[in-house]
Amino acid sequence: MKPSMKKIYMDYAATTPVDERVLEAMLPYFSGQFGNPSSIHLYGQEAEAALEDAREIIAQQMGVHSSEIVFTGCGTESDNLALRGVALARKSKTRADRILISPVEHHAVSHTAEQLADHFGFRLEYLKVDSYGIVDPDDLRRKIDRDVAIVSVIYGNNEIGSINPVEELGQICRANEIPFHTDAVQAAAHLSMKGLGNWCDLASFGAHKFYGPKGVGALFIRKGTSILPIQTGGGQEFGLRAGTQNVPYIVGMAKAFELAQMELQNMQPFLMQLRDKIIVSVQEFIKGAYLTGHPVDRLSNHASFVFEGVDGNQLLIHLDAAGFACSSGSACKTGDPKPSHVLLAIGISSQLALGSLRVTVGKYTTPDEVENFVNSLPVVIQNFRKLNEGIGKR
C-alpha cells in the first residue's frame, strides 16, 4: 500500500517511507518485548535473540558471517567508524599514514578524512575521477602502497547516481593488503550486496535509504580487519560501538534490508523505466539541461541534472509549490548556496553547478506521477527563467 503523500514525492535518495512490513516487524519491540539485550533475564534474552536474528538476516543477504555485522546509529556513523577506526588502528600498528578517497564522496567520508589529515597526522590524497564521477582503477594502482592506511570509494553516488567499479578497486586493495571501504548507503536499495565480502573489507549502510527507519545503520567489517572503536563504554557490538542497541530499529533495518535485496530483480526494471522516462524527457524538452553522472552505469532510480540560468534551491521552491518534492543534490546540502563539491569534481563550472536538480523515484512512485512531473518541469523552469529575466531588466 502506498503511503499517503500530499505532494508527489521524488526524493527517495534523501529518505524513504517505512515499508508497512518493516513497521509490523518493529512494533513488538517497542512494548511487549522491550528488554535490554545486555540483561540476563527473560526480557533481555528475548531482545538479544531479536538482535542476533537481525544480524544473521543481514549477513545471509550479503553472504558473510553474522559476527562481521556491527550495528550503528546511521550510515554516517558507519562511515566514521570505518575510516577513523581503521586509519587510527593501521597507523598505530604499521605507521601507515596515507588515506585515499575519491573527490566525490559523501561528506560523511570526506569530512572524516579531512579531520584525520588536519588533526591526526594523516596525508589525504584524492583518486582521479572522470566526467561521470567514476574512479579510475589504474590511478589507484599507481597510488597504492604499503603506507596507505585505508582506501574509501563510494559505491553508488548519492548526488549524481554513478556506480563505481568497487569490486575491481577492492581487488586491487586486497592484492596489496590495504583495507578497502565503500559507502554503500545509496547502493543497498538498488544493487545486490551478495558476495561483497569477497572484495570489500568494510561497507556502510543506512536503513532509511531502503524503506527502513531513520536512526539506525550497519557496518560490515571483514574478519581480521584491524579497527579501533570510536564510541567507547560497554562491550556492545563486539566492543566496537558502545551503547544499548536500538532493538526495534535494528529489527526494522534487517527486515528492510532483506526485502530490498529479495525484491531487487522485480524492482529494478520498474524503477529504470521511470528513471529513463525522466532523463529522456528532460533532455528532449528543456533547453540548457545536462545530465550529470553516467548515462547507463547509474543507480536504477536516480536522475540528476544541471540547468543553465537556474538556481537549484529556488527551483526546488518552485517545484514544491507545484506539488513536487525533489532535491538539489545531497539532502545534507540542500539550502547551501555553495556549488556541490561533487559537481565541481566532475568538471562542471561553479555557476552551472548551482543549477542542479536530483530526481529520485521509488517503489511507491507511479507512472502517472512521473508523467505529471515531466510535463510540469519544463513549464516550471520556463516560468522561473522568465521571472529572472524580468528581474534582471529592472
LOKE-503001 format. One record per residue (C-alpha): x, y, z; residue in one letter. Coordinates in steps of 0.2 Angstrom, whole numbers, padded with zeros to 4 digits, always signed. Example, Ala and Ser with C-alpha at 12.3 -4.5 7.8 and 13.67 -1.06 7.14 Angstrom:
+0062-0022+0039a
+0068-0005+0036s
This chain:
+0000+0000+0000m
+0007+0017-0005k
+0009+0029+0010p
-0002+0045+0010s
+0008+0059+0002m
+0001+0076-0001k
+0014+0080-0014k
+0022+0069-0027i
+0037+0063-0018y
+0053+0062-0029m
+0067+0062-0017d
+0069+0044-0012y
+0088+0046-0012a
+0086+0058+0003a
+0075+0046+0013t
+0061+0033+0010t
+0045+0030+0019p
+0045+0015+0031v
+0038-0001+0022d
+0022-0007+0031e
+0030-0024+0033r
+0045-0016+0041v
+0034-0007+0054l
+0025-0023+0058e
+0041-0032+0062a
+0047-0017+0073m
+0031-0014+0084l
+0033-0028+0096p
+0050-0022+0102y
+0043-0005+0107f
+0031-0013+0120s
+0029-0031+0125g
+0047-0036+0120q
+0055-0021+0126f
+0070-0028+0136g
+0088-0023+0135n
+0098-0036+0126p
+0113-0035+0138s
+0101-0040+0153s
+0102-0058+0158i
+0083-0061+0162h
+0070-0067+0150l
+0066-0049+0144y
+0084-0047+0140g
+0086-0064+0132q
+0071-0060+0120e
+0079-0044+0115a
+0096-0052+0112e
+0088-0065+0101a
+0080-0052+0091a
+0096-0043+0089l
+0106-0058+0084e
+0092-0064+0072d
+0093-0047+0063a
+0112-0048+0062r
+0110-0065+0054e
+0097-0059+0042i
+0108-0045+0035i
+0123-0057+0035a
+0114-0070+0025q
+0109-0057+0012q
+0127-0052+0010m
+0135-0070+0011g
+0145-0065+0026v
+0147-0071+0044h
+0135-0063+0057s
+0150-0058+0068s
+0155-0046+0053e
+0140-0035+0055i
+0141-0021+0068v
+0125-0010+0071f
+0127+0009+0072t
+0116+0024+0073g
+0116+0028+0054c
+0126+0027+0038g
+0136+0042+0043t
+0141+0034+0059e
+0146+0019+0050s
+0157+0029+0038d
+0165+0037+0053n
+0169+0021+0062l
+0176+0013+0046a
+0188+0027+0042l
+0193+0034+0059r
+0193+0016+0067g
+0204+0008+0053v
+0215+0023+0050a
+0220+0025+0068l
+0222+0006+0070a
+0233+0005+0055r
+0244+0020+0060k
+0247+0013+0077s
+0251-0004+0071k
+0260-0001+0054t
+0263+0018+0054r
+0253+0019+0038a
+0248+0037+0036d
+0240+0040+0019r
+0221+0040+0016i
+0215+0038-0002l
+0197+0043-0006i
+0188+0050-0022s
+0184+0068-0023p
+0165+0064-0025v
+0162+0055-0008e
+0148+0060+0004h
+0153+0072+0017h
+0152+0058+0030a
+0168+0051+0022v
+0177+0067+0015s
+0175+0077+0031h
+0181+0062+0042t
+0196+0060+0031a
+0199+0079+0031e
+0199+0079+0050q
+0211+0064+0051l
+0223+0074+0040a
+0220+0090+0049d
+0222+0084+0067h
+0229+0066+0067f
+0244+0067+0055g
+0237+0058+0040f
+0241+0063+0022r
+0225+0064+0012l
+0225+0061-0007e
+0212+0060-0020y
+0209+0047-0033l
+0205+0053-0051k
+0188+0053-0057v
+0181+0055-0075d
+0167+0067-0080s
+0155+0055-0074y
+0162+0054-0056g
+0169+0036-0058i
+0186+0032-0051v
+0200+0026-0062d
+0206+0009-0056p
+0223+0012-0064d
+0225+0028-0054d
+0223+0018-0038l
+0236+0005-0044r
+0248+0020-0046r
+0245+0027-0029k
+0243+0012-0018i
+0257+0007-0007d
+0261+0000+0010r
+0260+0017+0018d
+0241+0018+0014v
+0230+0016+0029a
+0213+0014+0020i
+0205+0017+0003v
+0187+0023+0003s
+0177+0024-0013v
+0158+0027-0014i
+0148+0013-0022y
+0133+0022-0029g
+0134+0041-0029n
+0121+0050-0019n
+0121+0066-0029e
+0124+0060-0047i
+0120+0042-0047g
+0136+0035-0055s
+0141+0017-0049i
+0159+0015-0046n
+0169-0001-0051p
+0171-0005-0032v
+0174-0024-0035e
+0189-0020-0046e
+0195-0007-0034l
+0193-0018-0019g
+0203-0032-0028q
+0217-0020-0031i
+0217-0016-0012c
+0216-0034-0007r
+0231-0039-0018a
+0241-0025-0009n
+0234-0030+0008e
+0226-0012+0011i
+0209-0011+0019p
+0195-0005+0007f
+0179+0003+0012h
+0164+0008+0002t
+0150+0019+0007d
+0135+0008+0001a
+0122+0019+0009v
+0113+0023-0008q
+0118+0007-0017a
+0110-0006-0005a
+0092-0002-0011a
+0097-0005-0029h
+0111-0017-0031l
+0115-0034-0024s
+0126-0035-0009m
+0129-0053-0011k
+0147-0058-0011g
+0153-0041-0005l
+0165-0048+0007g
+0175-0056-0007n
+0182-0039-0012w
+0177-0027+0002c
+0184-0025+0020d
+0171-0013+0026l
+0154-0007+0019a
+0142+0006+0027s
+0123+0005+0026f
+0109+0016+0032g
+0091+0009+0035a
+0081+0024+0029h
+0088+0023+0012k
+0079+0006+0009f
+0062+0008+0017y
+0068+0006+0035g
+0068+0018+0050p
+0079+0033+0052k
+0092+0032+0066g
+0100+0015+0063v
+0114+0009+0052g
+0126-0005+0050a
+0144-0008+0046l
+0151-0023+0038f
+0169-0027+0044i
+0178-0042+0037r
+0185-0053+0050k
+0203-0049+0053g
+0202-0031+0049t
+0211-0020+0062s
+0199-0007+0069i
+0198+0004+0085l
+0181+0008+0092p
+0176+0027+0090i
+0162+0026+0104q
+0168+0018+0120t
+0159+0012+0135g
+0151-0005+0137g
+0155-0020+0126g
+0141-0020+0114q
+0143-0023+0096e
+0159-0033+0099f
+0167-0019+0108g
+0166-0008+0093l
+0150+0003+0096r
+0146+0005+0115a
+0128+0009+0120g
+0112+0000+0122t
+0107-0007+0105q
+0091+0001+0097n
+0082-0016+0095v
+0066-0011+0087p
+0075-0001+0074y
+0088-0014+0071i
+0074-0027+0068v
+0067-0015+0056g
+0083-0012+0047m
+0085-0031+0045a
+0068-0033+0038k
+0070-0019+0026a
+0087-0025+0020f
+0080-0042+0017e
+0065-0035+0007l
+0076-0024-0003a
+0088-0037-0008q
+0075-0050-0011m
+0064-0039-0022e
+0078-0031-0032l
+0075-0042-0048q
+0057-0036-0049n
+0060-0018-0043m
+0075-0013-0054q
+0066-0014-0071p
+0051-0004-0064f
+0062+0010-0057l
+0074+0011-0073m
+0058+0013-0084q
+0053+0028-0073l
+0071+0035-0072r
+0074+0034-0091d
+0057+0042-0094k
+0063+0057-0084i
+0080+0058-0092i
+0074+0057-0109v
+0060+0069-0107s
+0071+0082-0098v
+0084+0081-0112q
+0072+0082-0126e
+0060+0096-0119f
+0072+0108-0109i
+0085+0118-0117k
+0101+0120-0107g
+0098+0104-0097a
+0113+0092-0094y
+0113+0075-0087l
+0125+0073-0073t
+0133+0056-0069g
+0135+0041-0080h
+0120+0039-0093p
+0120+0020-0090v
+0130+0014-0075d
+0119+0023-0063r
+0108+0019-0049l
+0091+0012-0055s
+0080+0026-0048n
+0092+0041-0050h
+0091+0055-0062a
+0101+0071-0060s
+0104+0087-0070f
+0111+0104-0071v
+0101+0118-0079f
+0108+0134-0087e
+0101+0150-0080g
+0093+0142-0065v
+0096+0142-0046d
+0094+0125-0039g
+0087+0130-0022n
+0075+0142-0030q
+0070+0129-0042l
+0066+0117-0028l
+0054+0130-0020i
+0045+0132-0037h
+0043+0113-0039l
+0037+0112-0021d
+0024+0125-0024a
+0019+0115-0040a
+0017+0099-0029g
+0034+0090-0032f
+0046+0086-0018a
+0064+0085-0026c
+0082+0089-0021s
+0096+0099-0027s
+0109+0085-0024g
+0113+0078-0007s
+0100+0081+0006a
+0113+0086+0018c
+0117+0101+0006k
+0100+0107+0001t
+0099+0125+0005g
+0118+0128+0005d
+0122+0142-0008p
+0139+0134-0012k
+0141+0123-0028p
+0142+0105-0024s
+0159+0098-0022h
+0154+0083-0032v
+0149+0093-0047l
+0164+0103-0047l
+0175+0087-0046a
+0167+0081-0062i
+0172+0097-0071g
+0155+0107-0070i
+0158+0126-0068s
+0153+0134-0052s
+0139+0144-0060q
+0131+0129-0069l
+0133+0118-0053a
+0122+0130-0044l
+0108+0125-0055g
+0107+0106-0050s
+0092+0095-0048l
+0091+0077-0042r
+0075+0067-0045v
+0074+0050-0037t
+0059+0038-0039v
+0055+0024-0028g
+0044+0008-0026k
+0028+0019-0022y
+0031+0031-0037t
+0018+0028-0051t
+0020+0031-0070p
+0006+0044-0069d
+0016+0054-0056e
+0032+0053-0067v
+0021+0059-0082e
+0014+0073-0072n
+0032+0078-0067f
+0040+0078-0084v
+0025+0088-0091n
+0026+0101-0077s
+0045+0103-0075l
+0048+0112-0092p
+0034+0124-0088v
+0041+0127-0070v
+0059+0130-0077i
+0052+0142-0091q
+0042+0152-0079n
+0057+0153-0067f
+0069+0159-0081r
+0056+0172-0087k
+0054+0178-0070l
+0073+0180-0068n
+0074+0189-0085e
+0061+0201-0079g
+0070+0205-0063i
+0086+0207-0072g
+0079+0220-0084k
+0073+0231-0070r
